[in-house]
Amino acid sequence: MEQINIEDIMKEIRADIAAKGYADNEIPFGDIACLAGGTELPFDMKDYMDELKEMDESRTILAYRDIRSTRKGLGGLITFCKKVIRKIVSFYVEPLVDDQNRFNELTTITMAQTVRRFNDDDARIEELEKKIYKCERRIRELEAQLLKDEQK
């Protein structure tokens, strides 16, 4: 098996870069925008709860909406045609709407569970931080006692 010397390869790459005259203008990682639409805004629980409430209020969509036309003369015919078309495609549209409503409901429930999880985690972290503080204080007390005992 052939040994691969990574340092030699890196030297060749660096020499090739220098020969081509590329500038070292590397972009800092923090300046790279996330492709997932991420921003560097801090998490805000109030905003999260407001968005969750809005999500809950708008999770149900309707297959049927009021159909009207404001056109004079042809308005009645246009409305009638739209209602006929809606009846014709209802066998296809209604199951899609039902599936979408089920997905929206499950997503909203799942997002609400994350809030409960945040709260549980926050409480657990606070409890652990208190235990760590007590342990660190006890360690300092024991170290002080040990120093005293060693000096005797």
MARSEKE-397717 format. One line per field, with one value per atom (N, C-alpha, C, O, CB): atom name; x, y, z; residue number from 1. Coordinates in pm, whole numbers. Glycine has a CB too. Example, Ala and Ser with C-alpha at 12.3 -4.5 7.8 and 13.67 -1.06 7.14 Angstrom:
kekol = [N:CA:C:O:CB:N:CA:C:O:CB] $
xx = [1319:1230:1320:1424:1131:1285:1367:1290:1341:1408] $
yy = [-569:-450:-330:-332:-447:-225:-106:3:114:-60] $
zz = [780:780:780:846:905:708:714:787:804:572] $
lumtor = [1:1:1:1:1:2:2:2:2:2] $
REM end
This chain:
kekol = [N:CA:C:O:CB:N:CA:C:O:CB:N:CA:C:O:CB:N:CA:C:O:CB:N:CA:C:O:CB:N:CA:C:O:CB:N:CA:C:O:CB:N:CA:C:O:CB:N:CA:C:O:CB:N:CA:C:O:CB:N:CA:C:O:CB:N:CA:C:O:CB:N:CA:C:O:CB:N:CA:C:O:CB:N:CA:C:O:CB:N:CA:C:O:CB:N:CA:C:O:CB:N:CA:C:O:CB:N:CA:C:O:CB:N:CA:C:O:CB:N:CA:C:O:CB:N:CA:C:O:CB:N:CA:C:O:CB:N:CA:C:O:CB:N:CA:C:O:CB:N:CA:C:O:CB:N:CA:C:O:CB:N:CA:C:O:CB:N:CA:C:O:CB:N:CA:C:O:CB:N:CA:C:O:CB:N:CA:C:O:CB:N:CA:C:O:CB:N:CA:C:O:CB:N:CA:C:O:CB:N:CA:C:O:CB:N:CA:C:O:CB:N:CA:C:O:CB:N:CA:C:O:CB:N:CA:C:O:CB:N:CA:C:O:CB:N:CA:C:O:CB:N:CA:C:O:CB:N:CA:C:O:CB:N:CA:C:O:CB:N:CA:C:O:CB:N:CA:C:O:CB:N:CA:C:O:CB:N:CA:C:O:CB:N:CA:C:O:CB:N:CA:C:O:CB:N:CA:C:O:CB:N:CA:C:O:CB:N:CA:C:O:CB:N:CA:C:O:CB:N:CA:C:O:CB:N:CA:C:O:CB:N:CA:C:O:CB:N:CA:C:O:CB:N:CA:C:O:CB:N:CA:C:O:CB:N:CA:C:O:CB:N:CA:C:O:CB:N:CA:C:O:CB:N:CA:C:O:CB:N:CA:C:O:CB:N:CA:C:O:CB:N:CA:C:O:CB:N:CA:C:O:CB:N:CA:C:O:CB:N:CA:C:O:CB:N:CA:C:O:CB:N:CA:C:O:CB:N:CA:C:O:CB:N:CA:C:O:CB:N:CA:C:O:CB:N:CA:C:O:CB:N:CA:C:O:CB:N:CA:C:O:CB:N:CA:C:O:CB:N:CA:C:O:CB:N:CA:C:O:CB:N:CA:C:O:CB:N:CA:C:O:CB:N:CA:C:O:CB:N:CA:C:O:CB:N:CA:C:O:CB:N:CA:C:O:CB:N:CA:C:O:CB:N:CA:C:O:CB:N:CA:C:O:CB:N:CA:C:O:CB:N:CA:C:O:CB:N:CA:C:O:CB:N:CA:C:O:CB:N:CA:C:O:CB:N:CA:C:O:CB:N:CA:C:O:CB:N:CA:C:O:CB:N:CA:C:O:CB:N:CA:C:O:CB:N:CA:C:O:CB:N:CA:C:O:CB:N:CA:C:O:CB:N:CA:C:O:CB:N:CA:C:O:CB:N:CA:C:O:CB:N:CA:C:O:CB:N:CA:C:O:CB:N:CA:C:O:CB:N:CA:C:O:CB:N:CA:C:O:CB:N:CA:C:O:CB:N:CA:C:O:CB:N:CA:C:O:CB:N:CA:C:O:CB:N:CA:C:O:CB:N:CA:C:O:CB:N:CA:C:O:CB:N:CA:C:O:CB:N:CA:C:O:CB:N:CA:C:O:CB:N:CA:C:O:CB:N:CA:C:O:CB:N:CA:C:O:CB:N:CA:C:O:CB:N:CA:C:O:CB:N:CA:C:O:CB:N:CA:C:O:CB:N:CA:C:O:CB:N:CA:C:O:CB:N:CA:C:O:CB:N:CA:C:O:CB:N:CA:C:O:CB:N:CA:C:O:CB:N:CA:C:O:CB:N:CA:C:O:CB:N:CA:C:O:CB:N:CA:C:O:CB:N:CA:C:O:CB:N:CA:C:O:CB:N:CA:C:O:CB:N:CA:C:O:CB:N:CA:C:O:CB:N:CA:C:O:CB:N:CA:C:O:CB:N:CA:C:O:CB:N:CA:C:O:CB:N:CA:C:O:CB:N:CA:C:O:CB:N:CA:C:O:CB:N:CA:C:O:CB] $
xx = [85:0:89:186:-97:57:136:103:-13:112:207:188:157:221:315:60:21:70:37:-133:148:200:113:124:350:28:-68:4:-39:-169:112:186:242:238:301:292:343:230:247:410:116:0:-42:-71:-119:-45:-85:16:-23:-97:145:248:226:238:389:192:165:43:44:142:-61:-183:-153:-197:-295:-78:-44:42:22:31:136:221:137:158:333:42:-46:-132:-151:-136:-182:-263:-179:-225:-322:-56:33:68:76:162:91:127:12:35:165:-109:-225:-260:-344:-346:-199:-220:-350:-399:-216:-406:-529:-499:-397:-591:-588:-572:-632:-728:-637:-575:-628:-733:-704:-513:-852:-961:-1076:-1189:-1009:-1041:-1137:-1247:-1221:-1066:-1370:-1485:-1499:-1499:-1616:-1510:-1530:-1659:-1759:-1533:-1656:-1772:-1899:-2007:-1742:-1886:-2003:-2071:-2188:-1963:-1997:-2055:-2131:-2196:-1947:-2124:-2191:-2336:-2362:-2118:-2429:-2572:-2613:-2568:-2659:-2698:-2749:-2848:-2928:-2816:-2842:-2933:-3074:-3170:-2883:-3090:-3221:-3297:-3398:-3208:-3252:-3321:-3287:-3358:-3469:-3183:-3145:-3094:-3034:-3040:-3119:-3067:-2997:-3008:-3179:-2929:-2858:-2940:-2884:-2722:-3071:-3157:-3162:-3172:-3299:-3154:-3161:-3302:-3401:-3120:-3309:-3439:-3519:-3466:-3422:-3646:-3734:-3859:-3938:-3772:-3876:-3988:-4122:-4217:-3977:-4132:-4259:-4297:-4412:-4251:-4199:-4226:-4265:-4356:-4102:-4194:-4224:-4368:-4440:-4124:-4408:-4544:-4648:-4754:-4559:-4618:-4710:-4727:-4838:-4658:-4617:-4624:-4695:-4766:-4484:-4675:-4745:-4895:-4974:-4690:-4934:-5077:-5136:-5245:-5096:-5064:-5110:-5121:-5214:-5014:-5025:-5025:-5148:-5213:-4896:-5180:-5296:-5426:-5517:-5299:-5433:-5555:-5577:-5691:-5551:-5472:-5486:-5460:-5435:-5392:-5464:-5428:-5534:-5502:-5397:-5661:-5767:-5796:-5822:-5895:-5791:-5826:-5959:-5995:-5713:-6029:-6161:-6157:-6092:-6264:-6228:-6238:-6341:-6331:-6277:-6438:-6544:-6536:-6529:-6682:-6536:-6542:-6656:-6700:-6406:-6701:-6811:-6768:-6663:-6857:-6850:-6821:-6918:-7040:-6830:-6863:-6944:-6873:-6756:-6972:-6947:-6887:-6944:-7063:-6915:-6858:-6903:-6934:-6968:-6795:-6922:-6949:-7099:-7173:-6883:-7141:-7284:-7319:-7238:-7321:-7433:-7477:-7432:-7514:-7427:-7302:-7247:-7217:-7182:-7121:-7230:-7193:-7262:-7198:-7225:-7391:-7466:-7416:-7404:-7614:-7388:-7340:-7199:-7169:-7339:-7114:-6978:-6982:-6912:-6896:-7065:-7079:-7129:-7078:-7176:-7228:-7282:-7174:-7161:-7401:-7096:-6989:-6883:-6836:-6923:-6847:-6748:-6799:-6723:-6712:-6926:-6984:-6989:-6965:-7125:-7021:-7022:-6882:-6863:-7078:-6785:-6646:-6603:-6537:-6550:-6642:-6607:-6669:-6602:-6653:-6791:-6856:-6783:-6766:-7004:-6741:-6674:-6539:-6505:-6652:-6464:-6331:-6333:-6229:-6236:-6449:-6456:-6406:-6350:-6598:-6425:-6378:-6226:-6172:-6420:-6158:-6013:-5964:-5868:-5957:-6032:-5988:-6015:-5930:-6057:-6131:-6167:-6069:-6032:-6307:-6026:-5926:-5793:-5727:-5902:-5754:-5631:-5643:-5549:-5599:-5757:-5780:-5781:-5724:-5913:-5844:-5845:-5704:-5667:-5935:-5626:-5487:-5407:-5329:-5420:-5425:-5352:-5392:-5307:-5378:-5522:-5568:-5510:-5474:-5720:-5501:-5442:-5293:-5245:-5460:-5223:-5082:-5065:-4979:-5019:-5147:-5139:-5166:-5098:-5240:-5263:-5295:-5178:-5140:-5421:-5121:-5008:-4886:-4814:-4971:-4862:-4749:-4767:-4673:-4732:-4888:-4916:-4900:-4843:-5058:-4948:-4935:-4787:-4743:-5012:-4711:-4569:-4494:-4408:-4509:-4527:-4462:-4497:-4412:-4503:-4620:-4660:-4583:-4548:-4812:-4556:-4478:-4336:-4275:-4477:-4282:-4147:-4142:-4043:-4099:-4250:-4255:-4251:-4179:-4381:-4330:-4328:-4188:-4140:-4433:-4125:-3991:-3892:-3806:-3946:-3903:-3818:-3832:-3733:-3854:-3956:-3981:-3925:-3865:-4131:-3946:-3892:-3740:-3678:-3937:-3679:-3533:-3481:-3381:-3486:-3548:-3505:-3509:-3417:-3594:-3617:-3629:-3519:-3459:-3768:-3492:-3388:-3250:-3168:-3391:-3223:-3094:-3076:-2968:-3083:-3181:-3172:-3142:-3061:-3303:-3209:-3186:-3042:-2978:-3284:-2991:-2854:-2753:-2651:-2828:-2781:-2690:-2683:-2576:-2736:-2795:-2795:-2711:-2636:-2938:-2726:-2647:-2498:-2417:-2692:-2463:-2322:-2268:-2156:-2307:-2346:-2303:-2277:-2175:-2408:-2369:-2352:-2229:-2154:-2477:-2207:-2090:-1961:-1865:-2097:-1958:-1838:-1810:-1695:-1853:-1917:-1898:-1846:-1758:-2030:-1899:-1853:-1708:-1631:-1942:-1670:-1530:-1439:-1334:-1514:-1477:-1394:-1381:-1273:-1454:-1492:-1488:-1394:-1315:-1630:-1404:-1319:-1172:-1083:-1365:-1146:-1008:-952:-837:-1000:-1034:-989:-961:-861:-1096:-1047:-1028:-902:-826:-1151:-878:-759:-632:-534:-764:-634:-520:-493:-378:-545:-602:-589:-525:-434:-725:-575:-524:-378:-301:-610:-339:-200:-106:11:-189:-156:-72:-50:43:-136:-130:-114:-2:23:-238] $
yy = [-118:0:124:132:0:219:340:439:460:403:501:603:736:773:615:805:936:1042:1041:945:1135:1243:1367:1434:1272:1395:1505:1639:1730:1502:1652:1779:1812:1927:1773:1711:1733:1776:1866:1606:1712:1747:1891:1967:1651:1928:2065:2167:2276:2078:2132:2222:2244:2355:2165:2134:2145:2234:2318:2006:2215:2295:2442:2529:2246:2470:2609:2672:2788:2616:2595:2645:2674:2774:2544:2586:2604:2730:2806:2481:2751:2869:2995:3093:2862:2992:3109:3136:3251:3086:3029:3044:3106:3183:2909:3073:3127:3268:3334:3036:3313:3449:3471:3584:3541:3365:3381:3458:3435:3244:3549:3628:3552:3476:3768:3574:3512:3605:3680:3482:3598:3682:3592:3602:3783:3506:3411:3483:3577:3311:3439:3500:3438:3316:3478:3522:3466:3385:3420:3579:3277:3188:3261:3231:3075:3354:3427:3512:3548:3514:3545:3627:3546:3602:3705:3414:3329:3310:3265:3190:3345:3332:3186:3115:3421:3143:3006:2994:3085:2966:2884:2863:2834:2850:2749:2791:2757:2881:2868:2659:2999:3120:3164:3247:3102:3110:3143:3286:3340:3048:3343:3475:3465:3364:3584:3568:3565:3633:3684:3632:3634:3691:3597:3475:3718:3651:3563:3507:3565:3641:3392:3329:3414:3459:3184:3434:3512:3428:3403:3651:3385:3298:3365:3299:3255:3495:3565:3561:3534:3712:3589:3581:3439:3419:3627:3342:3202:3169:3104:3109:3214:3186:3259:3204:3227:3383:3458:3386:3375:3601:3339:3268:3135:3092:3247:3070:2944:2966:2886:2878:3076:3109:3138:3091:3231:3214:3244:3116:3098:3344:3027:2899:2817:2756:2820:2817:2743:2801:2726:2745:2933:2997:2978:2985:3145:2955:2946:2805:2788:3043:2704:2570:2502:2410:2486:2543:2480:2561:2682:2465:2492:2558:2500:2387:2539:2576:2536:2500:2568:2647:2393:2356:2445:2471:2207:2491:2574:2715:2738:2514:2807:2948:3009:2956:3021:3121:3189:3231:3292:3312:3197:3235:3343:3326:3112:3456:3567:3632:3607:3672:3713:3793:3933:3952:3731:4031:4171:4227:4345:4258:4144:4191:4198:4105:4099:4308:4326:4250:4245:4478:4195:4123:3979:3888:4192:3956:3820:3760:3642:3822:3837:3793:3664:3574:3900:3654:3534:3411:3304:3554:3426:3315:3273:3154:3354:3371:3341:3266:3167:3471:3312:3245:3103:3010:3323:3084:2950:2858:2744:2958:2907:2826:2787:2674:2903:2882:2853:2745:2658:2980:2751:2652:2514:2413:2694:2509:2382:2323:2204:2401:2407:2359:2308:2205:2471:2381:2337:2200:2115:2440:2177:2047:1937:1825:2052:1970:1871:1828:1710:1927:1921:1888:1855:1826:2003:1859:1838:1699:1685:1857:1597:1463:1461:1377:1362:1552:1559:1658:1632:1598:1772:1880:1849:1875:2010:1794:1771:1679:1710:1712:1566:1484:1557:1539:1355:1638:1716:1814:1830:1790:1880:1976:1903:1952:2052:1786:1708:1666:1674:1583:1621:1583:1703:1692:1523:1817:1938:1980:2019:2052:1974:2009:1916:1960:2007:1787:1691:1722:1719:1545:1751:1787:1913:1919:1807:2015:2140:2116:2174:2243:2032:2001:1933:1970:1912:1832:1760:1851:1842:1639:1937:2029:2127:2156:2105:2179:2273:2205:2264:2330:2084:2009:1984:2000:1874:1946:1920:2045:2041:1863:2157:2283:2322:2373:2396:2298:2327:2238:2281:2308:2114:2025:2075:2053:1884:2143:2196:2300:2310:2258:2377:2477:2407:2449:2565:2301:2225:2168:2167:2111:2122:2066:2175:2152:1999:2295:2408:2434:2449:2535:2441:2472:2362:2392:2489:2236:2125:2131:2113:1989:2156:2165:2281:2267:2179:2396:2512:2481:2516:2634:2416:2381:2283:2297:2322:2185:2085:2150:2120:1970:2239:2308:2392:2393:2397:2462:2544:2456:2492:2623:2342:2249:2199:2192:2131:2163:2114:2224:2197:2060:2348:2458:2481:2512:2587:2466:2478:2367:2391:2474:2245:2134:2157:2130:2002:2205:2233:2340:2327:2279:2444:2550:2493:2523:2662:2410:2349:2259:2259:2269:2182:2094:2175:2141:2003:2281:2365:2431:2441:2473:2475:2535:2430:2460:2595:2309:2201:2166:2139:2077:2165:2138:2242:2208:2136:2372:2478:2461:2480:2617:2425:2403:2287:2296:2375:2179:2062:2093:2049:1942:2170:2210:2298:2283:2284:2388:2474:2389:2410:2583:2295:2206:2123:2103:2113:2075:1996:2079:2032:1942:2202:2293:2314:2314:2428:2333:2351:2229:2240:2379:2112:1986:1963:1910:1868:2003:1985:2080:2047:2008:2196:2294:2256:2307:2432:2170:2129:2036:1994:2066] $
zz = [0:0:0:76:123:-85:-100:10:44:-238:67:169:102:3:259:154:101:197:316:80:145:227:203:101:195:298:284:281:210:399:355:356:218:176:458:147:11:-83:-166:-43:-68:-151:-123:-216:-125:6:42:-12:-55:194:-10:-65:-214:-264:-40:-284:-428:-454:-545:-490:-374:-390:-364:-439:-296:-257:-224:-335:-371:-90:-389:-497:-622:-690:-531:-651:-766:-749:-844:-786:-628:-598:-615:-673:-455:-563:-574:-720:-762:-491:-799:-940:-1020:-1114:-1000:-983:-1055:-1008:-1069:-1038:-902:-855:-780:-772:-971:-725:-647:-518:-453:-614:-483:-361:-243:-259:-375:-128:-7:54:147:96:0:51:97:51:-59:187:242:317:393:333:296:362:501:515:279:605:739:746:683:844:824:832:876:825:929:967:1017:912:927:1131:804:697:594:506:629:603:506:550:661:492:461:493:480:390:400:569:564:448:424:698:378:267:315:238:179:438:491:537:606:607:500:538:678:736:526:734:870:882:790:919:994:1024:1157:1227:1025:1192:1320:1429:1526:1307:1414:1517:1636:1618:1462:1755:1873:1888:1843:2001:1953:1977:2075:2177:2030:2043:2130:2157:2066:2065:2281:2316:2292:2252:2462:2316:2294:2146:2111:2343:2058:1913:1874:1794:1833:1930:1900:1941:1866:1974:2059:2106:2020:1991:2254:1980:1893:1759:1708:1870:1702:1575:1589:1499:1519:1702:1728:1740:1691:1855:1805:1816:1678:1647:1910:1597:1462:1379:1301:1393:1398:1328:1368:1282:1360:1497:1546:1490:1455:1699:1483:1434:1285:1238:1467:1209:1064:1011:892:997:1099:1054:970:894:1171:981:904:778:784:990:666:540:491:525:433:413:366:218:138:391:183:42:-28:-148:27:48:-10:43:164:20:-47:-12:-91:-193:-41:-41:-108:-248:-267:-25:-346:-485:-527:-518:-580:-572:-622:-739:-767:-510:-805:-911:-900:-875:-1052:-919:-912:-1050:-1064:-843:-1151:-1287:-1311:-1280:-1391:-1364:-1393:-1521:-1615:-1408:-1525:-1644:-1644:-1633:-1767:-1658:-1665:-1529:-1520:-1747:-1423:-1289:-1247:-1192:-1189:-1272:-1234:-1309:-1250:-1260:-1439:-1521:-1476:-1467:-1671:-1447:-1400:-1268:-1250:-1384:-1176:-1046:-1065:-1001:-954:-1151:-1177:-1234:-1190:-1275:-1330:-1392:-1287:-1286:-1509:-1202:-1098:-1002:-960:-1021:-968:-876:-942:-875:-832:-1071:-1143:-1148:-1124:-1286:-1178:-1183:-1046:-1035:-1230:-940:-805:-777:-718:-700:-815:-794:-872:-823:-837:-994:-1078:-1017:-1023:-1220:-959:-906:-756:-698:-930:-694:-549:-508:-400:-500:-592:-558:-542:-470:-666:-607:-602:-496:-425:-738:-488:-400:-252:-167:-438:-221:-80:-7:105:-72:-65:5:25:128:-72:-72:-57:59:137:-186:69:177:312:409:157:316:440:480:597:423:383:411:460:555:286:396:435:577:656:335:607:741:846:955:747:815:909:931:1044:857:822:834:917:1005:695:891:966:1115:1200:911:1144:1284:1354:1464:1293:1288:1348:1364:1464:1262:1267:1275:1390:1463:1143:1405:1513:1649:1741:1499:1660:1786:1816:1930:1778:1715:1734:1776:1864:1606:1713:1750:1894:1967:1653:1935:2073:2171:2281:2092:2130:2216:2234:2339:2157:2134:2149:2260:2332:2017:2275:2382:2517:2608:2371:2530:2655:2680:2793:2652:2575:2589:2630:2715:2457:2568:2606:2756:2827:2525:2802:2943:3034:3137:2968:2996:3075:3079:3184:3016:2962:2955:3038:3109:2809:3030:3108:3258:3331:3077:3302:3443:3484:3590:3473:3399:3429:3432:3519:3325:3336:3333:3459:3518:3207:3499:3621:3743:3828:3643:3750:3861:3861:3966:3852:3744:3734:3767:3830:3594:3724:3756:3907:3960:3686:3976:4122:4186:4280:4177:4133:4186:4161:4249:4123:4045:4013:4107:4157:3865:4131:4222:4361:4423:4228:4410:4542:4545:4643:4581:4438:4432:4430:4500:4308:4351:4345:4480:4523:4235:4547:4679:4777:4858:4731:4770:4859:4830:4922:4843:4702:4664:4725:4781:4511:4714:4772:4923:4980:4740:4989:5134:5169:5263:5188:5092:5119:5090:5163:5035:4983:4954:5065:5105:4818:5115:5226:5349:5418:5257:5377:5492:5474:5569:5510:5353:5325:5346:5404:5182:5298:5320:5469:5514:5251:5544:5687:5752:5833:5751:5713:5769:5731:5811:5721:5609:5565:5639:5662:5414:5676:5746:5892:5954:5738:5945:6086:6107:6220:6137] $
lumtor = [1:1:1:1:1:2:2:2:2:2:3:3:3:3:3:4:4:4:4:4:5:5:5:5:5:6:6:6:6:6:7:7:7:7:7:8:8:8:8:8:9:9:9:9:9:10:10:10:10:10:11:11:11:11:11:12:12:12:12:12:13:13:13:13:13:14:14:14:14:14:15:15:15:15:15:16:16:16:16:16:17:17:17:17:17:18:18:18:18:18:19:19:19:19:19:20:20:20:20:20:21:21:21:21:21:22:22:22:22:22:23:23:23:23:23:24:24:24:24:24:25:25:25:25:25:26:26:26:26:26:27:27:27:27:27:28:28:28:28:28:29:29:29:29:29:30:30:30:30:30:31:31:31:31:31:32:32:32:32:32:33:33:33:33:33:34:34:34:34:34:35:35:35:35:35:36:36:36:36:36:37:37:37:37:37:38:38:38:38:38:39:39:39:39:39:40:40:40:40:40:41:41:41:41:41:42:42:42:42:42:43:43:43:43:43:44:44:44:44:44:45:45:45:45:45:46:46:46:46:46:47:47:47:47:47:48:48:48:48:48:49:49:49:49:49:50:50:50:50:50:51:51:51:51:51:52:52:52:52:52:53:53:53:53:53:54:54:54:54:54:55:55:55:55:55:56:56:56:56:56:57:57:57:57:57:58:58:58:58:58:59:59:59:59:59:60:60:60:60:60:61:61:61:61:61:62:62:62:62:62:63:63:63:63:63:64:64:64:64:64:65:65:65:65:65:66:66:66:66:66:67:67:67:67:67:68:68:68:68:68:69:69:69:69:69:70:70:70:70:70:71:71:71:71:71:72:72:72:72:72:73:73:73:73:73:74:74:74:74:74:75:75:75:75:75:76:76:76:76:76:77:77:77:77:77:78:78:78:78:78:79:79:79:79:79:80:80:80:80:80:81:81:81:81:81:82:82:82:82:82:83:83:83:83:83:84:84:84:84:84:85:85:85:85:85:86:86:86:86:86:87:87:87:87:87:88:88:88:88:88:89:89:89:89:89:90:90:90:90:90:91:91:91:91:91:92:92:92:92:92:93:93:93:93:93:94:94:94:94:94:95:95:95:95:95:96:96:96:96:96:97:97:97:97:97:98:98:98:98:98:99:99:99:99:99:100:100:100:100:100:101:101:101:101:101:102:102:102:102:102:103:103:103:103:103:104:104:104:104:104:105:105:105:105:105:106:106:106:106:106:107:107:107:107:107:108:108:108:108:108:109:109:109:109:109:110:110:110:110:110:111:111:111:111:111:112:112:112:112:112:113:113:113:113:113:114:114:114:114:114:115:115:115:115:115:116:116:116:116:116:117:117:117:117:117:118:118:118:118:118:119:119:119:119:119:120:120:120:120:120:121:121:121:121:121:122:122:122:122:122:123:123:123:123:123:124:124:124:124:124:125:125:125:125:125:126:126:126:126:126:127:127:127:127:127:128:128:128:128:128:129:129:129:129:129:130:130:130:130:130:131:131:131:131:131:132:132:132:132:132:133:133:133:133:133:134:134:134:134:134:135:135:135:135:135:136:136:136:136:136:137:137:137:137:137:138:138:138:138:138:139:139:139:139:139:140:140:140:140:140:141:141:141:141:141:142:142:142:142:142:143:143:143:143:143:144:144:144:144:144:145:145:145:145:145:146:146:146:146:146:147:147:147:147:147:148:148:148:148:148:149:149:149:149:149:150:150:150:150:150:151:151:151:151:151:152:152:152:152:152] $
REM end
